[in-house]
């Protein structure tokens, strides 16, 4: 279901239409607003209407050779920019570990000792929606991710408070990440608590009121 946009993004041909990330994001915000107004309980129908009424008309302005790439960018940026769309996808295809979203910033319950142990730890991993484990090396200001298909993502990190660090996207050759983020995009991670084999974390995209909790495992 998460690939539904990509599968149908074929066969569009019309005038050439120059794309920038600002235009892509603008379309994603319009789609998000439209999605919020759709009073439909059937999520599959809701996605189909979103495609038909918002995405397809936009792609008709894009030259055929670029339509699929532009569609991918809109799809992934829509996930980043629209909490309602992320929640819709989670309902259609529940992730391996349920995502907990809150609108109030979580309060950390981690001790100084546990925080010190976190900062000494270099190797972590977390699970993607489908269950694949993504490996993370956190060292010397760099957050390097390796995916099961051997692709990668590189980000910078810097501590902004005792329990929070900021990730800044640099580059990726992974389809999801290279379309989801652009160079300079920021994410605020907070360490909430330490369990037996993972740290409970929260992530916030600056400008959004939602905080998403997830598990960051360690070896």
Secondary structure, DSSP 8 states (H G I E B T S, - for coil): -TTHHHHT------S-----HHHHHHHHHHHHHHHHH---S-HHHHHHHHIIIIIHHHHTTS-HHHHHHHHHHHHHHHHHH-HHHHHHHHHHS--SS--EEESS-------HHHHHHHHH--EEEEE-TTS-EEEEEEETTEEEEE-TTS-EEEEEEEESSSSEEEEEEEEE-SHHHHHH--TT-EEEEEEEEE-SSEEEEEEE-TT---EEEEEEEE-
